[in-house]
Amino acid sequence: MNDLFERFKKKYEASTDMKVKKDKIIKGVLTVKVFDTNDKYLFWLHVVENNGIVEWY
């Protein structure tokens, strides 16, 4: 899951002005917290990988 988190983080942070931090893993689903540039918590996302494609919702 660390590899998935690092790949997601690189992609998400490069395309937004937000930062992500790893939260928890439940039943194979990675949950991350999203923060703005001032380190204010905004929301969370679930991150999964299906057939080599990283997806989040």
mmCIF file of the N, C-alpha and C atoms, coordinates in Angstrom:
data_MODEL
# 
_entry.id   MODEL 
# 
loop_
_atom_site.group_PDB 
_atom_site.id 
_atom_site.type_symbol 
_atom_site.label_atom_id 
_atom_site.label_alt_id 
_atom_site.label_comp_id 
_atom_site.label_asym_id 
_atom_site.label_entity_id 
_atom_site.label_seq_id 
_atom_site.pdbx_PDB_ins_code 
_atom_site.Cartn_x 
_atom_site.Cartn_y 
_atom_site.Cartn_z 
_atom_site.occupancy 
_atom_site.B_iso_or_equiv 
_atom_site.pdbx_formal_charge 
_atom_site.auth_seq_id 
_atom_site.auth_comp_id 
_atom_site.auth_asym_id 
_atom_site.auth_atom_id 
_atom_site.pdbx_PDB_model_num 
ATOM 1   N N  . MET A 1 1  ? 0.814   -1.207 0.000   1.00 0.00 ? 1  MET A N  1 
ATOM 2   C CA . MET A 1 1  ? 0.000   0.000  0.000   1.00 0.00 ? 1  MET A CA 1 
ATOM 3   C C  . MET A 1 1  ? 0.855   1.267  0.000   1.00 0.00 ? 1  MET A C  1 
ATOM 4   N N  . ASN A 1 2  ? 2.073   1.169  0.522   1.00 0.00 ? 2  ASN A N  1 
ATOM 5   C CA . ASN A 1 2  ? 2.943   2.347  0.493   1.00 0.00 ? 2  ASN A CA 1 
ATOM 6   C C  . ASN A 1 2  ? 3.233   2.778  -0.932  1.00 0.00 ? 2  ASN A C  1 
ATOM 7   N N  . ASP A 1 3  ? 3.434   1.793  -1.817  1.00 0.00 ? 3  ASP A N  1 
ATOM 8   C CA . ASP A 1 3  ? 3.696   2.097  -3.222  1.00 0.00 ? 3  ASP A CA 1 
ATOM 9   C C  . ASP A 1 3  ? 2.477   2.781  -3.844  1.00 0.00 ? 3  ASP A C  1 
ATOM 10  N N  . LEU A 1 4  ? 1.288   2.275  -3.557  1.00 0.00 ? 4  LEU A N  1 
ATOM 11  C CA . LEU A 1 4  ? 0.059   2.884  -4.072  1.00 0.00 ? 4  LEU A CA 1 
ATOM 12  C C  . LEU A 1 4  ? -0.070  4.311  -3.563  1.00 0.00 ? 4  LEU A C  1 
ATOM 13  N N  . PHE A 1 5  ? 0.174   4.518  -2.282  1.00 0.00 ? 5  PHE A N  1 
ATOM 14  C CA . PHE A 1 5  ? 0.082   5.864  -1.722  1.00 0.00 ? 5  PHE A CA 1 
ATOM 15  C C  . PHE A 1 5  ? 1.059   6.812  -2.406  1.00 0.00 ? 5  PHE A C  1 
ATOM 16  N N  . GLU A 1 6  ? 2.291   6.381  -2.582  1.00 0.00 ? 6  GLU A N  1 
ATOM 17  C CA . GLU A 1 6  ? 3.306   7.247  -3.201  1.00 0.00 ? 6  GLU A CA 1 
ATOM 18  C C  . GLU A 1 6  ? 2.940   7.595  -4.638  1.00 0.00 ? 6  GLU A C  1 
ATOM 19  N N  . ARG A 1 7  ? 2.424   6.618  -5.391  1.00 0.00 ? 7  ARG A N  1 
ATOM 20  C CA . ARG A 1 7  ? 2.022   6.895  -6.780  1.00 0.00 ? 7  ARG A CA 1 
ATOM 21  C C  . ARG A 1 7  ? 0.835   7.848  -6.823  1.00 0.00 ? 7  ARG A C  1 
ATOM 22  N N  . PHE A 1 8  ? -0.155  7.622  -5.938  1.00 0.00 ? 8  PHE A N  1 
ATOM 23  C CA . PHE A 1 8  ? -1.309  8.512  -5.882  1.00 0.00 ? 8  PHE A CA 1 
ATOM 24  C C  . PHE A 1 8  ? -0.884  9.919  -5.478  1.00 0.00 ? 8  PHE A C  1 
ATOM 25  N N  . LYS A 1 9  ? -0.059  10.013 -4.447  1.00 0.00 ? 9  LYS A N  1 
ATOM 26  C CA . LYS A 1 9  ? 0.395   11.310 -3.940  1.00 0.00 ? 9  LYS A CA 1 
ATOM 27  C C  . LYS A 1 9  ? 1.092   12.111 -5.040  1.00 0.00 ? 9  LYS A C  1 
ATOM 28  N N  . LYS A 1 10 ? 1.982   11.469 -5.755  1.00 0.00 ? 10 LYS A N  1 
ATOM 29  C CA . LYS A 1 10 ? 2.719   12.143 -6.830  1.00 0.00 ? 10 LYS A CA 1 
ATOM 30  C C  . LYS A 1 10 ? 1.758   12.682 -7.891  1.00 0.00 ? 10 LYS A C  1 
ATOM 31  N N  . LYS A 1 11 ? 0.807   11.857 -8.295  1.00 0.00 ? 11 LYS A N  1 
ATOM 32  C CA . LYS A 1 11 ? -0.150  12.248 -9.338  1.00 0.00 ? 11 LYS A CA 1 
ATOM 33  C C  . LYS A 1 11 ? -1.092  13.350 -8.845  1.00 0.00 ? 11 LYS A C  1 
ATOM 34  N N  . TYR A 1 12 ? -1.656  13.186 -7.655  1.00 0.00 ? 12 TYR A N  1 
ATOM 35  C CA . TYR A 1 12 ? -2.656  14.126 -7.140  1.00 0.00 ? 12 TYR A CA 1 
ATOM 36  C C  . TYR A 1 12 ? -2.040  15.484 -6.824  1.00 0.00 ? 12 TYR A C  1 
ATOM 37  N N  . GLU A 1 13 ? -0.898  15.481 -6.149  1.00 0.00 ? 13 GLU A N  1 
ATOM 38  C CA . GLU A 1 13 ? -0.269  16.747 -5.768  1.00 0.00 ? 13 GLU A CA 1 
ATOM 39  C C  . GLU A 1 13 ? 0.279   17.496 -6.982  1.00 0.00 ? 13 GLU A C  1 
ATOM 40  N N  . ALA A 1 14 ? 0.662   16.776 -8.031  1.00 0.00 ? 14 ALA A N  1 
ATOM 41  C CA . ALA A 1 14 ? 1.163   17.432 -9.243  1.00 0.00 ? 14 ALA A CA 1 
ATOM 42  C C  . ALA A 1 14 ? 0.040   18.126 -10.012 1.00 0.00 ? 14 ALA A C  1 
ATOM 43  N N  . SER A 1 15 ? -1.191  17.621 -9.879  1.00 0.00 ? 15 SER A N  1 
ATOM 44  C CA . SER A 1 15 ? -2.296  18.193 -10.649 1.00 0.00 ? 15 SER A CA 1 
ATOM 45  C C  . SER A 1 15 ? -3.192  19.125 -9.832  1.00 0.00 ? 15 SER A C  1 
ATOM 46  N N  . THR A 1 16 ? -2.909  19.265 -8.532  1.00 0.00 ? 16 THR A N  1 
ATOM 47  C CA . THR A 1 16 ? -3.683  20.182 -7.687  1.00 0.00 ? 16 THR A CA 1 
ATOM 48  C C  . THR A 1 16 ? -2.709  20.991 -6.836  1.00 0.00 ? 16 THR A C  1 
ATOM 49  N N  . ASP A 1 17 ? -3.237  21.950 -6.102  1.00 0.00 ? 17 ASP A N  1 
ATOM 50  C CA . ASP A 1 17 ? -2.385  22.694 -5.165  1.00 0.00 ? 17 ASP A CA 1 
ATOM 51  C C  . ASP A 1 17 ? -2.595  22.183 -3.739  1.00 0.00 ? 17 ASP A C  1 
ATOM 52  N N  . MET A 1 18 ? -3.038  20.935 -3.620  1.00 0.00 ? 18 MET A N  1 
ATOM 53  C CA . MET A 1 18 ? -3.323  20.337 -2.322  1.00 0.00 ? 18 MET A CA 1 
ATOM 54  C C  . MET A 1 18 ? -2.273  19.294 -1.959  1.00 0.00 ? 18 MET A C  1 
ATOM 55  N N  . LYS A 1 19 ? -2.230  18.954 -0.666  1.00 0.00 ? 19 LYS A N  1 
ATOM 56  C CA . LYS A 1 19 ? -1.327  17.925 -0.156  1.00 0.00 ? 19 LYS A CA 1 
ATOM 57  C C  . LYS A 1 19 ? -2.164  16.762 0.354   1.00 0.00 ? 19 LYS A C  1 
ATOM 58  N N  . VAL A 1 20 ? -1.609  15.563 0.283   1.00 0.00 ? 20 VAL A N  1 
ATOM 59  C CA . VAL A 1 20 ? -2.304  14.399 0.821   1.00 0.00 ? 20 VAL A CA 1 
ATOM 60  C C  . VAL A 1 20 ? -1.437  13.717 1.871   1.00 0.00 ? 20 VAL A C  1 
ATOM 61  N N  . LYS A 1 21 ? -2.115  13.125 2.844   1.00 0.00 ? 21 LYS A N  1 
ATOM 62  C CA . LYS A 1 21 ? -1.439  12.369 3.897   1.00 0.00 ? 21 LYS A CA 1 
ATOM 63  C C  . LYS A 1 21 ? -2.166  11.044 4.065   1.00 0.00 ? 21 LYS A C  1 
ATOM 64  N N  . LYS A 1 22 ? -1.382  10.005 4.294   1.00 0.00 ? 22 LYS A N  1 
ATOM 65  C CA . LYS A 1 22 ? -1.937  8.672  4.476   1.00 0.00 ? 22 LYS A CA 1 
ATOM 66  C C  . LYS A 1 22 ? -2.725  8.621  5.776   1.00 0.00 ? 22 LYS A C  1 
ATOM 67  N N  . ASP A 1 23 ? -3.903  7.990  5.735   1.00 0.00 ? 23 ASP A N  1 
ATOM 68  C CA . ASP A 1 23 ? -4.717  7.873  6.941   1.00 0.00 ? 23 ASP A CA 1 
ATOM 69  C C  . ASP A 1 23 ? -4.767  6.422  7.399   1.00 0.00 ? 23 ASP A C  1 
ATOM 70  N N  . LYS A 1 24 ? -5.540  5.585  6.715   1.00 0.00 ? 24 LYS A N  1 
ATOM 71  C CA . LYS A 1 24 ? -5.663  4.194  7.149   1.00 0.00 ? 24 LYS A CA 1 
ATOM 72  C C  . LYS A 1 24 ? -6.000  3.294  5.963   1.00 0.00 ? 24 LYS A C  1 
ATOM 73  N N  . ILE A 1 25 ? -5.892  2.001  6.196   1.00 0.00 ? 25 ILE A N  1 
ATOM 74  C CA . ILE A 1 25 ? -6.236  0.997  5.194   1.00 0.00 ? 25 ILE A CA 1 
ATOM 75  C C  . ILE A 1 25 ? -7.264  0.070  5.819   1.00 0.00 ? 25 ILE A C  1 
ATOM 76  N N  . ILE A 1 26 ? -8.416  -0.045 5.184   1.00 0.00 ? 26 ILE A N  1 
ATOM 77  C CA . ILE A 1 26 ? -9.469  -0.936 5.667   1.00 0.00 ? 26 ILE A CA 1 
ATOM 78  C C  . ILE A 1 26 ? -9.900  -1.826 4.508   1.00 0.00 ? 26 ILE A C  1 
ATOM 79  N N  . LYS A 1 27 ? -9.768  -3.129 4.696   1.00 0.00 ? 27 LYS A N  1 
ATOM 80  C CA . LYS A 1 27 ? -10.148 -4.124 3.681   1.00 0.00 ? 27 LYS A CA 1 
ATOM 81  C C  . LYS A 1 27 ? -9.543  -3.812 2.318   1.00 0.00 ? 27 LYS A C  1 
ATOM 82  N N  . GLY A 1 28 ? -8.289  -3.437 2.294   1.00 0.00 ? 28 GLY A N  1 
ATOM 83  C CA . GLY A 1 28 ? -7.589  -3.198 1.042   1.00 0.00 ? 28 GLY A CA 1 
ATOM 84  C C  . GLY A 1 28 ? -7.858  -1.862 0.386   1.00 0.00 ? 28 GLY A C  1 
ATOM 85  N N  . VAL A 1 29 ? -8.593  -0.989 1.069   1.00 0.00 ? 29 VAL A N  1 
ATOM 86  C CA . VAL A 1 29 ? -8.887  0.342  0.527   1.00 0.00 ? 29 VAL A CA 1 
ATOM 87  C C  . VAL A 1 29 ? -8.102  1.368  1.335   1.00 0.00 ? 29 VAL A C  1 
ATOM 88  N N  . LEU A 1 30 ? -7.265  2.118  0.644   1.00 0.00 ? 30 LEU A N  1 
ATOM 89  C CA . LEU A 1 30 ? -6.447  3.151  1.267   1.00 0.00 ? 30 LEU A CA 1 
ATOM 90  C C  . LEU A 1 30 ? -7.272  4.427  1.406   1.00 0.00 ? 30 LEU A C  1 
ATOM 91  N N  . THR A 1 31 ? -7.274  5.016  2.586   1.00 0.00 ? 31 THR A N  1 
ATOM 92  C CA . THR A 1 31 ? -7.936  6.298  2.812   1.00 0.00 ? 31 THR A CA 1 
ATOM 93  C C  . THR A 1 31 ? -6.866  7.352  3.030   1.00 0.00 ? 31 THR A C  1 
ATOM 94  N N  . VAL A 1 32 ? -6.999  8.472  2.322   1.00 0.00 ? 32 VAL A N  1 
ATOM 95  C CA . VAL A 1 32 ? -6.054  9.577  2.481   1.00 0.00 ? 32 VAL A CA 1 
ATOM 96  C C  . VAL A 1 32 ? -6.823  10.832 2.870   1.00 0.00 ? 32 VAL A C  1 
ATOM 97  N N  . LYS A 1 33 ? -6.144  11.710 3.594   1.00 0.00 ? 33 LYS A N  1 
ATOM 98  C CA . LYS A 1 33 ? -6.715  13.006 3.948   1.00 0.00 ? 33 LYS A CA 1 
ATOM 99  C C  . LYS A 1 33 ? -6.104  14.057 3.038   1.00 0.00 ? 33 LYS A C  1 
ATOM 100 N N  . VAL A 1 34 ? -6.927  15.002 2.598   1.00 0.00 ? 34 VAL A N  1 
ATOM 101 C CA . VAL A 1 34 ? -6.480  16.052 1.685   1.00 0.00 ? 34 VAL A CA 1 
ATOM 102 C C  . VAL A 1 34 ? -6.453  17.379 2.435   1.00 0.00 ? 34 VAL A C  1 
ATOM 103 N N  . PHE A 1 35 ? -5.350  18.118 2.259   1.00 0.00 ? 35 PHE A N  1 
ATOM 104 C CA . PHE A 1 35 ? -5.132  19.387 2.945   1.00 0.00 ? 35 PHE A CA 1 
ATOM 105 C C  . PHE A 1 35 ? -4.832  20.476 1.924   1.00 0.00 ? 35 PHE A C  1 
ATOM 106 N N  . ASP A 1 36 ? -5.195  21.713 2.263   1.00 0.00 ? 36 ASP A N  1 
ATOM 107 C CA . ASP A 1 36 ? -4.851  22.833 1.386   1.00 0.00 ? 36 ASP A CA 1 
ATOM 108 C C  . ASP A 1 36 ? -3.409  23.263 1.633   1.00 0.00 ? 36 ASP A C  1 
ATOM 109 N N  . THR A 1 37 ? -2.980  24.323 0.963   1.00 0.00 ? 37 THR A N  1 
ATOM 110 C CA . THR A 1 37 ? -1.588  24.769 1.077   1.00 0.00 ? 37 THR A CA 1 
ATOM 111 C C  . THR A 1 37 ? -1.249  25.308 2.463   1.00 0.00 ? 37 THR A C  1 
ATOM 112 N N  . ASN A 1 38 ? -2.271  25.665 3.249   1.00 0.00 ? 38 ASN A N  1 
ATOM 113 C CA . ASN A 1 38 ? -2.054  26.139 4.620   1.00 0.00 ? 38 ASN A CA 1 
ATOM 114 C C  . ASN A 1 38 ? -2.159  25.009 5.638   1.00 0.00 ? 38 ASN A C  1 
ATOM 115 N N  . ASP A 1 39 ? -2.170  23.775 5.151   1.00 0.00 ? 39 ASP A N  1 
ATOM 116 C CA . ASP A 1 39 ? -2.274  22.579 5.990   1.00 0.00 ? 39 ASP A CA 1 
ATOM 117 C C  . ASP A 1 39 ? -3.623  22.461 6.693   1.00 0.00 ? 39 ASP A C  1 
ATOM 118 N N  . LYS A 1 40 ? -4.657  23.047 6.126   1.00 0.00 ? 40 LYS A N  1 
ATOM 119 C CA . LYS A 1 40 ? -6.013  22.924 6.669   1.00 0.00 ? 40 LYS A CA 1 
ATOM 120 C C  . LYS A 1 40 ? -6.671  21.686 6.053   1.00 0.00 ? 40 LYS A C  1 
ATOM 121 N N  . TYR A 1 41 ? -7.203  20.806 6.906   1.00 0.00 ? 41 TYR A N  1 
ATOM 122 C CA . TYR A 1 41 ? -7.869  19.593 6.441   1.00 0.00 ? 41 TYR A CA 1 
ATOM 123 C C  . TYR A 1 41 ? -9.105  19.970 5.638   1.00 0.00 ? 41 TYR A C  1 
ATOM 124 N N  . LEU A 1 42 ? -9.264  19.347 4.460   1.00 0.00 ? 42 LEU A N  1 
ATOM 125 C CA . LEU A 1 42 ? -10.409 19.631 3.601   1.00 0.00 ? 42 LEU A CA 1 
ATOM 126 C C  . LEU A 1 42 ? -11.378 18.455 3.505   1.00 0.00 ? 42 LEU A C  1 
ATOM 127 N N  . PHE A 1 43 ? -10.877 17.282 3.118   1.00 0.00 ? 43 PHE A N  1 
ATOM 128 C CA . PHE A 1 43 ? -11.737 16.113 2.932   1.00 0.00 ? 43 PHE A CA 1 
ATOM 129 C C  . PHE A 1 43 ? -10.875 14.861 2.831   1.00 0.00 ? 43 PHE A C  1 
ATOM 130 N N  . TRP A 1 44 ? -11.523 13.698 2.711   1.00 0.00 ? 44 TRP A N  1 
ATOM 131 C CA . TRP A 1 44 ? -10.795 12.446 2.562   1.00 0.00 ? 44 TRP A CA 1 
ATOM 132 C C  . TRP A 1 44 ? -11.197 11.789 1.255   1.00 0.00 ? 44 TRP A C  1 
ATOM 133 N N  . LEU A 1 45 ? -10.341 10.909 0.778   1.00 0.00 ? 45 LEU A N  1 
ATOM 134 C CA . LEU A 1 45 ? -10.595 10.136 -0.439  1.00 0.00 ? 45 LEU A CA 1 
ATOM 135 C C  . LEU A 1 45 ? -10.221 8.679  -0.197  1.00 0.00 ? 45 LEU A C  1 
ATOM 136 N N  . HIS A 1 46 ? -10.940 7.772  -0.863  1.00 0.00 ? 46 HIS A N  1 
ATOM 137 C CA . HIS A 1 46 ? -10.548 6.369  -0.908  1.00 0.00 ? 46 HIS A CA 1 
ATOM 138 C C  . HIS A 1 46 ? -9.727  6.178  -2.172  1.00 0.00 ? 46 HIS A C  1 
ATOM 139 N N  . VAL A 1 47 ? -8.631  5.445  -2.067  1.00 0.00 ? 47 VAL A N  1 
ATOM 140 C CA . VAL A 1 47 ? -7.747  5.191  -3.203  1.00 0.00 ? 47 VAL A CA 1 
ATOM 141 C C  . VAL A 1 47 ? -7.625  3.682  -3.394  1.00 0.00 ? 47 VAL A C  1 
ATOM 142 N N  . VAL A 1 48 ? -7.853  3.228  -4.622  1.00 0.00 ? 48 VAL A N  1 
ATOM 143 C CA . VAL A 1 48 ? -7.733  1.810  -4.955  1.00 0.00 ? 48 VAL A CA 1 
ATOM 144 C C  . VAL A 1 48 ? -6.966  1.671  -6.266  1.00 0.00 ? 48 VAL A C  1 
ATOM 145 N N  . GLU A 1 49 ? -6.518  0.461  -6.526  1.00 0.00 ? 49 GLU A N  1 
ATOM 146 C CA . GLU A 1 49 ? -5.859  0.176  -7.803  1.00 0.00 ? 49 GLU A CA 1 
ATOM 147 C C  . GLU A 1 49 ? -6.550  -1.010 -8.443  1.00 0.00 ? 49 GLU A C  1 
ATOM 148 N N  . ASN A 1 50 ? -7.051  -0.811 -9.655  1.00 0.00 ? 50 ASN A N  1 
ATOM 149 C CA . ASN A 1 50 ? -7.709  -1.870 -10.410 1.00 0.00 ? 50 ASN A CA 1 
ATOM 150 C C  . ASN A 1 50 ? -7.006  -2.031 -11.747 1.00 0.00 ? 50 ASN A C  1 
ATOM 151 N N  . ASN A 1 51 ? -6.494  -3.224 -12.004 1.00 0.00 ? 51 ASN A N  1 
ATOM 152 C CA . ASN A 1 51 ? -5.803  -3.520 -13.264 1.00 0.00 ? 51 ASN A CA 1 
ATOM 153 C C  . ASN A 1 51 ? -4.693  -2.525 -13.557 1.00 0.00 ? 51 ASN A C  1 
ATOM 154 N N  . GLY A 1 52 ? -3.962  -2.125 -12.522 1.00 0.00 ? 52 GLY A N  1 
ATOM 155 C CA . GLY A 1 52 ? -2.834  -1.211 -12.700 1.00 0.00 ? 52 GLY A CA 1 
ATOM 156 C C  . GLY A 1 52 ? -3.205  0.254  -12.803 1.00 0.00 ? 52 GLY A C  1 
ATOM 157 N N  . ILE A 1 53 ? -4.490  0.570  -12.670 1.00 0.00 ? 53 ILE A N  1 
ATOM 158 C CA . ILE A 1 53 ? -4.956  1.956  -12.762 1.00 0.00 ? 53 ILE A CA 1 
ATOM 159 C C  . ILE A 1 53 ? -5.322  2.451  -11.367 1.00 0.00 ? 53 ILE A C  1 
ATOM 160 N N  . VAL A 1 54 ? -4.719  3.563  -10.952 1.00 0.00 ? 54 VAL A N  1 
ATOM 161 C CA . VAL A 1 54 ? -5.005  4.151  -9.645  1.00 0.00 ? 54 VAL A CA 1 
ATOM 162 C C  . VAL A 1 54 ? -6.267  4.997  -9.773  1.00 0.00 ? 54 VAL A C  1 
ATOM 163 N N  . GLU A 1 55 ? -7.249  4.704  -8.916  1.00 0.00 ? 55 GLU A N  1 
ATOM 164 C CA . GLU A 1 55 ? -8.523  5.428  -8.928  1.00 0.00 ? 55 GLU A CA 1 
ATOM 165 C C  . GLU A 1 55 ? -8.824  5.929  -7.528  1.00 0.00 ? 55 GLU A C  1 
ATOM 166 N N  . TRP A 1 56 ? -9.566  7.015  -7.438  1.00 0.00 ? 56 TRP A N  1 
ATOM 167 C CA . TRP A 1 56 ? -9.969  7.532  -6.137  1.00 0.00 ? 56 TRP A CA 1 
ATOM 168 C C  . TRP A 1 56 ? -11.400 8.024  -6.208  1.00 0.00 ? 56 TRP A C  1 
ATOM 169 N N  . TYR A 1 57 ? -12.042 7.975  -5.055  1.00 0.00 ? 57 TYR A N  1 
ATOM 170 C CA . TYR A 1 57 ? -13.442 8.416  -4.949  1.00 0.00 ? 57 TYR A CA 1 
ATOM 171 C C  . TYR A 1 57 ? -13.714 8.903  -3.554  1.00 0.00 ? 57 TYR A C  1 
# 
